[in-house]
Amino acid sequence: MKRLAVSLAFFLVLSLGVGLAVSGPDFMDWGVAGGLFALAVAGEGFRFWLRHSRTKKHDSSGV
């Protein structure tokens, strides 16, 4: 869980930085920042699901 929190915090800061860099000095581009962070959350969720399904598959194979 600690790795997940660190990874999501890193991607949050990165997406906010990209949103600020894309928008310029006027305002934050929340669409870009939110989209990038949503993509990072989906990727981390997929990685967690893939690891969890492999663990279940490995545990159920032993009779």
DSSP file (Angstrom, degrees, kcal/mol; ACC not computed):
  #  RESIDUE AA STRUCTURE BP1 BP2  ACC     N-H-->O    O-->H-N    N-H-->O    O-->H-N    TCO  KAPPA ALPHA  PHI   PSI    X-CA   Y-CA   Z-CA
    1    1 A M     >        0   0    0      0, 0.0     4,-2.2     0, 0.0     5,-0.2   0.000 360.0 360.0 360.0 -32.1    0.0    0.0    0.0
    2    2 A K  H  >  +     0   0    0      1,-0.2     4,-2.4     2,-0.2     5,-0.2   0.896 360.0  51.5 -66.2 -38.3    2.9    2.4    0.7
    3    3 A R  H  > S+     0   0    0      1,-0.2     4,-2.5     2,-0.2    -1,-0.2   0.892 109.1  51.0 -64.7 -39.0    4.2    1.9   -2.9
    4    4 A L  H  > S+     0   0    0      2,-0.2     4,-2.7     1,-0.2     5,-0.2   0.920 110.8  48.0 -63.7 -44.4    0.7    2.7   -4.2
    5    5 A A  H  X S+     0   0    0     -4,-2.2     4,-2.2     2,-0.2    -2,-0.2   0.910 113.6  46.8 -64.4 -42.4    0.5    5.9   -2.2
    6    6 A V  H  X S+     0   0    0     -4,-2.4     4,-2.3     2,-0.2    -2,-0.2   0.913 113.4  49.2 -65.6 -41.9    4.0    7.0   -3.2
    7    7 A S  H  X S+     0   0    0     -4,-2.5     4,-2.4     2,-0.2    -2,-0.2   0.923 112.9  46.0 -64.3 -44.9    3.3    6.3   -6.9
    8    8 A L  H  X S+     0   0    0     -4,-2.7     4,-2.1     2,-0.2    -1,-0.2   0.870 111.9  51.8 -68.1 -35.4   -0.1    8.1   -6.9
    9    9 A A  H  X S+     0   0    0     -4,-2.2     4,-2.2    -5,-0.2    -1,-0.2   0.912 110.3  49.4 -65.1 -41.2    1.5   11.1   -5.1
   10   10 A F  H  X S+     0   0    0     -4,-2.3     4,-2.5     1,-0.2    -2,-0.2   0.935 112.9  46.1 -61.5 -46.6    4.3   11.2   -7.7
   11   11 A F  H  X S+     0   0    0     -4,-2.4     4,-2.6     2,-0.2    -1,-0.2   0.817 109.5  55.7 -69.2 -29.4    1.8   11.1  -10.5
   12   12 A L  H  X S+     0   0    0     -4,-2.1     4,-2.3     2,-0.2    -1,-0.2   0.945 111.4  42.8 -64.5 -47.8   -0.4   13.8   -8.8
   13   13 A V  H  X S+     0   0    0     -4,-2.2     4,-2.2     2,-0.2    -2,-0.2   0.903 115.6  50.2 -64.5 -41.3    2.5   16.2   -8.6
   14   14 A L  H  X S+     0   0    0     -4,-2.5     4,-2.4     2,-0.2    -2,-0.2   0.921 111.5  47.0 -64.2 -44.5    3.6   15.3  -12.2
   15   15 A S  H  X S+     0   0    0     -4,-2.6     4,-2.6     2,-0.2    -1,-0.2   0.881 111.9  50.5 -67.9 -37.0    0.1   15.8  -13.6
   16   16 A L  H  X S+     0   0    0     -4,-2.3     4,-2.1     2,-0.2    -1,-0.2   0.897 110.9  50.3 -64.9 -38.7   -0.3   19.1  -11.8
   17   17 A G  H  X S+     0   0    0     -4,-2.2     4,-2.4     2,-0.2    -2,-0.2   0.912 112.1  46.1 -64.4 -42.9    3.1   20.2  -13.2
   18   18 A V  H  X S+     0   0    0     -4,-2.4     4,-2.5     2,-0.2     5,-0.2   0.907 111.6  52.3 -67.1 -41.0    2.1   19.3  -16.7
   19   19 A G  H  X S+     0   0    0     -4,-2.6     4,-1.6     1,-0.2    10,-1.1   0.885 112.6  45.2 -61.3 -38.6   -1.3   21.0  -16.4
   20   20 A L  H  X S+     0   0    0     -4,-2.1     4,-1.5     2,-0.2    -2,-0.2   0.885 113.2  49.7 -71.5 -39.1    0.4   24.2  -15.2
   21   21 A A  H  < S+     0   0    0     -4,-2.4    -2,-0.2     1,-0.2    -1,-0.2   0.870 112.6  47.2 -68.5 -36.0    3.1   24.0  -18.0
   22   22 A V  H  < S+     0   0    0     -4,-2.5    -1,-0.2     1,-0.2    -2,-0.2   0.869 111.8  50.1 -72.3 -36.6    0.5   23.5  -20.7
   23   23 A S  H  < S-     0   0    0     -4,-1.6     3,-0.5    -5,-0.2     4,-0.2   0.806  96.6-146.9 -76.1 -28.8   -1.8   26.3  -19.5
   24   24 A G     <  -     0   0    0     -4,-1.5    -1,-0.2     1,-0.2     3,-0.1  -0.527  48.8 -41.5  89.4-164.9    0.8   29.0  -19.2
   25   25 A P  S    S+     0   0    0      0, 0.0    -1,-0.2     0, 0.0     3,-0.1   0.598 122.6  73.0 -78.2 -10.3    0.7   31.8  -16.6
   26   26 A D  S    S-     0   0    0     -3,-0.5     2,-0.3     1,-0.2    -2,-0.1   0.978 107.6 -31.8 -73.1 -57.5   -3.0   32.5  -16.9
   27   27 A F        -     0   0    0     -4,-0.2     2,-0.3    -7,-0.1    -1,-0.2  -0.966  67.1 -82.8-158.8 166.8   -4.7   29.5  -15.1
   28   28 A M        -     0   0    0     -2,-0.3     2,-1.4    -3,-0.1    -8,-0.2  -0.610  34.0-132.9 -79.5 134.2   -4.3   25.8  -14.4
   29   29 A D     >  +     0   0    0    -10,-1.1     4,-2.1    -2,-0.3     3,-0.2  -0.710  29.2 177.8 -87.3  90.3   -5.5   23.5  -17.1
   30   30 A W  H  > S+     0   0    0     -2,-1.4     4,-2.8     1,-0.2     5,-0.3   0.770  73.0  61.4 -69.1 -26.7   -7.5   21.1  -14.9
   31   31 A G  H  > S+     0   0    0      2,-0.2     4,-2.1     1,-0.2    -1,-0.2   0.929 109.1  40.7 -65.0 -45.2   -8.7   19.0  -17.8
   32   32 A V  H  > S+     0   0    0     -3,-0.2     4,-2.4     2,-0.2     5,-0.2   0.935 118.4  46.5 -68.1 -46.9   -5.2   18.0  -18.8
   33   33 A A  H  X S+     0   0    0     -4,-2.1     4,-2.1     1,-0.2    -2,-0.2   0.923 115.3  45.8 -63.2 -44.8   -4.1   17.5  -15.2
   34   34 A G  H  X S+     0   0    0     -4,-2.8     4,-2.5     2,-0.2    -1,-0.2   0.884 112.3  51.3 -65.9 -39.0   -7.2   15.6  -14.2
   35   35 A G  H  X S+     0   0    0     -4,-2.1     4,-2.1    -5,-0.3    -2,-0.2   0.911 111.0  47.4 -65.1 -42.7   -7.0   13.4  -17.3
   36   36 A L  H  X S+     0   0    0     -4,-2.4     4,-1.9     2,-0.2    -2,-0.2   0.899 113.6  47.6 -65.7 -39.8   -3.4   12.5  -16.7
   37   37 A F  H  X S+     0   0    0     -4,-2.1     4,-2.5     2,-0.2    -2,-0.2   0.891 110.1  52.3 -69.3 -37.8   -4.0   11.7  -13.1
   38   38 A A  H  X S+     0   0    0     -4,-2.5     4,-2.4     1,-0.2    -1,-0.2   0.889 109.0  51.0 -63.0 -38.5   -7.1    9.6  -14.0
   39   39 A L  H  X S+     0   0    0     -4,-2.1     4,-2.2     2,-0.2    -1,-0.2   0.891 110.3  49.2 -64.5 -39.8   -4.8    7.7  -16.5
   40   40 A A  H  X S+     0   0    0     -4,-1.9     4,-2.4     2,-0.2    -2,-0.2   0.898 111.0  49.3 -66.5 -41.1   -2.3    7.1  -13.7
   41   41 A V  H  X S+     0   0    0     -4,-2.5     4,-2.4     2,-0.2    -2,-0.2   0.909 111.4  49.6 -65.1 -41.5   -5.0    5.9  -11.3
   42   42 A A  H  X S+     0   0    0     -4,-2.4     4,-2.4     2,-0.2    -2,-0.2   0.904 111.4  49.4 -63.9 -40.4   -6.3    3.5  -14.0
   43   43 A G  H  X S+     0   0    0     -4,-2.2     4,-2.3     2,-0.2    -2,-0.2   0.902 112.0  47.0 -65.4 -41.4   -2.8    2.2  -14.7
   44   44 A E  H  X S+     0   0    0     -4,-2.4     4,-2.3     2,-0.2    -2,-0.2   0.878 112.0  51.3 -68.0 -37.1   -2.1    1.6  -11.0
   45   45 A G  H  X S+     0   0    0     -4,-2.4     4,-2.5     2,-0.2    -2,-0.2   0.904 110.5  48.6 -64.9 -41.5   -5.5   -0.1  -10.6
   46   46 A F  H  X S+     0   0    0     -4,-2.4     4,-2.7     2,-0.2    -2,-0.2   0.900 111.1  50.3 -64.6 -40.9   -4.8   -2.4  -13.6
   47   47 A R  H  X S+     0   0    0     -4,-2.3     4,-2.2     2,-0.2    -2,-0.2   0.907 112.2  47.6 -63.8 -41.3   -1.3   -3.2  -12.2
   48   48 A F  H  X S+     0   0    0     -4,-2.3     4,-2.5     2,-0.2    -2,-0.2   0.918 113.3  47.8 -64.5 -44.2   -2.9   -4.1   -8.8
   49   49 A W  H  X S+     0   0    0     -4,-2.5     4,-2.7     2,-0.2     5,-0.2   0.903 111.9  50.0 -63.6 -42.3   -5.6   -6.2  -10.4
   50   50 A L  H  X S+     0   0    0     -4,-2.7     4,-1.9     2,-0.2    -1,-0.2   0.916 113.2  45.3 -64.2 -43.5   -3.1   -8.0  -12.5
   51   51 A R  H  X S+     0   0    0     -4,-2.2     4,-1.8     2,-0.2    -2,-0.2   0.896 114.2  49.7 -66.3 -39.8   -0.9   -8.8   -9.6
   52   52 A H  H  X S+     0   0    0     -4,-2.5     4,-2.1     1,-0.2    -2,-0.2   0.897 110.8  48.9 -66.9 -40.9   -3.9   -9.9   -7.5
   53   53 A S  H  X S+     0   0    0     -4,-2.7     4,-2.2     1,-0.2    -1,-0.2   0.866 110.2  51.3 -69.3 -34.8   -5.2  -12.2  -10.2
   54   54 A R  H  X S+     0   0    0     -4,-1.9     4,-2.2    -5,-0.2    -1,-0.2   0.884 109.4  50.8 -67.0 -37.3   -1.8  -13.8  -10.6
   55   55 A T  H  X S+     0   0    0     -4,-1.8     4,-2.3     2,-0.2    -2,-0.2   0.917 111.2  47.5 -65.9 -43.3   -1.6  -14.4   -6.9
   56   56 A K  H  X S+     0   0    0     -4,-2.1     4,-2.2     2,-0.2    -2,-0.2   0.908 112.1  50.4 -63.0 -41.8   -5.0  -16.0   -6.9
   57   57 A K  H  X S+     0   0    0     -4,-2.2     4,-0.9     1,-0.2    -2,-0.2   0.893 111.8  47.5 -63.8 -40.3   -4.1  -18.2   -9.9
   58   58 A H  H  X S+     0   0    0     -4,-2.2     4,-0.6     1,-0.2     3,-0.3   0.894 113.1  48.1 -69.2 -40.1   -0.9  -19.3   -8.2
   59   59 A D  H >< S+     0   0    0     -4,-2.3     3,-0.5     1,-0.2    -2,-0.2   0.859 111.4  49.7 -69.0 -36.0   -2.6  -20.1   -4.9
   60   60 A S  H 3< S+     0   0    0     -4,-2.2    -1,-0.2     1,-0.2    -2,-0.2   0.653  96.6  70.3 -81.0 -14.1   -5.5  -22.1   -6.5
   61   61 A S  H 3< S+     0   0    0     -4,-0.9     2,-0.6    -3,-0.3    -1,-0.2   0.782  81.3  82.9 -75.0 -25.6   -3.2  -24.3   -8.7
   62   62 A G    <<        0   0    0     -4,-0.6    -4,-0.0    -3,-0.5    -1,-0.0  -0.689 360.0 360.0 -82.7 121.5   -1.8  -26.3   -5.7
   63   63 A V              0   0    0     -2,-0.6    -1,-0.1     0, 0.0    -2,-0.0   0.447 360.0 360.0 -94.4 360.0   -4.1  -29.1   -4.7
